[in-house]
Amino acid sequence: MKKSFLIVAVLSAFIFTSCKNDASEKVKEENVAAAADRDENAGKFPVMQFEKTVHDFGTIEQGTNVEHIFKFTNTGEAPLVIVDAKSSCGCTVPSYPKEPVASGETGELLVKFNGSGKNQVSKTVTITANTKAGKETLQIKAFVNPKDGAATGTPLSGN
């Protein structure tokens, strides 16, 4: 028992004394500069400032394709990167810039709506970006006039 205790003590002493390398010698100056720059910019976020966040197409006929361009400016202190844009329905398709939008620059987000539904419709587009909130929302609205026969449920051919 004394022998095994002695072996453990010697191994422990060896392990603790062999790790006396100076860690500061392993730090590279360029990594320190990069970390300092990253830390300085850590609190800076882009800001998507839209001209308007809601667009009303007014009254449209059912099945009519319409589209609107939402214009925005990055008023924040960092480049804006849009990761994704999704709509609340398959009838609405957003297209967004794939390249970063620099601070002070403008961008456009195209939203296409295929005129489905009837009466008053409202669709939401959710944008995932590197803003402070992480998500931004836009909304489109329209009053969709049903095609002849669609409101009453009668066939369009008259048969």
N, C-alpha and C positions, 0 to 999 in steps of 0.2 A: 504494500500500500504506500509506504514511504517512497519507494522507487518511482511509482507512477505519478505521485504528487510532485516529485522532484523533476520528472520529465516534463510535466505540464508547466511548471514554473519556468524552466529553462526555455521551453518553446515560446511561452508568453513573453518573456524578456527579449528573446530574439526578434519576435514579430514587432514589438513596440519600438525597439531600437533601430530596426532596419527601415522604418518609415520616416526617417528624419530628413527626407529630401525637402529642399526649400521650394515651396509651391510658387512663390513669386517669380522664380526663374523660368517657370513654364508658361507664364502669361505673355501673350504676344501683343505688342503695342497696337497693331491694326485692329485686333479684336476689342481692345479697350476703347478705341476711338469709335468703332461701330456701335458698341453697347451704349456709349455716352450719347451718341446721336439718336439712337433708338429711344433711350430714356427721355431725352429732351422732347421728342415728338410724340411720346406716349399719350399725352393728354389732348392732342390735336386730332380733330375729326372733320370730315367733309360734311357739308350741309346742303341738302337738296332743296333749293328754293324754287318752287313751281310758280309760273305765272297764274295758274289756277289749278285746283285739284279736283274740280267737278266740271264735267261737260254735259250739257243737255242737247241731244240731237233734235229735240222738238218732236213733231209728229212724223213718223215714217211708215211706209207700207210694209207689211209682214214680208220677210224674205229679202228686203232691200239691204245691200251691203253698204255700210257707212264706216268712216274712219276719222280719227282725230289725232293730231299731234300735240302732246303735252310738252311744252318747252320748260326747261329748268336751267338754273345756274348753280354752280357749286360755289356757295358763299363761305365755305369753311376754310380751314387752314391746311387741309391735306387732300391729296388726289382722291376723287370719288370712284369707287369700283362697284358697279352693279353686278351682283352675282346671279340674280334670277328675277323674273317678273312673271307672276301667275295670276290668272283671273279666277273669279268665283264660278265660272261656267265655261264650257267648251265653245260657246258661241262667241266668246270674246277672246281675241288673241293679241297680246302685247309683244312689241319688238323693241329692244333696248340696245344702247351702244355697248359693244363688247370691250372697247378700249377705255382705260381710265380717263376721267374728265378732270383736268387740272383745276386747281383753285382759281376762281375768277372766270373760268370758261363756261360755255353753255352747252347743253345737249338736248336731244329730243327723244321722246318715247312715243312710238306709234301704237295706237290701240284701234283694232279693227273689230267691228260688231256686225254679225250677219243678219240682224233683224228678226231673230227668232222670238217666240213668245207672243203675247198679245196684251193690249192695254198698257198700263204703266209698268215699265221694267227698269231695274236698276242693277248694275253690275259693278263689282269692285275689282281693282287690280292691286295686288300686293307686291311691292318691290323689296327685294332683299339686297341690302347694300352695306357698305362699311361705315354707315352713319352712326351716331351715338346711340340712337334707338334701335338700329339694325333693320327696321322695317318702315316703309313709307307706303301710304295708300292713296289711290286715285279712284274716282268714281265716274261712270258714265250713266246717263239716263236717256230714256226715249219713251214716247207714247207710240206703241205699235198698233196700227190699224190692221185688224185681221183681214185676210183675203176673203172675197165673197164666198159665203157658205161655211167658212171656218167658225164663225161665231155661233151659228145655229146648228152646226153639226151635219148639215146637208152636204151631199157630194158635190164637188165642183163641176162635174160633167153634166149634172141635171138628170141622171138616170135614176 
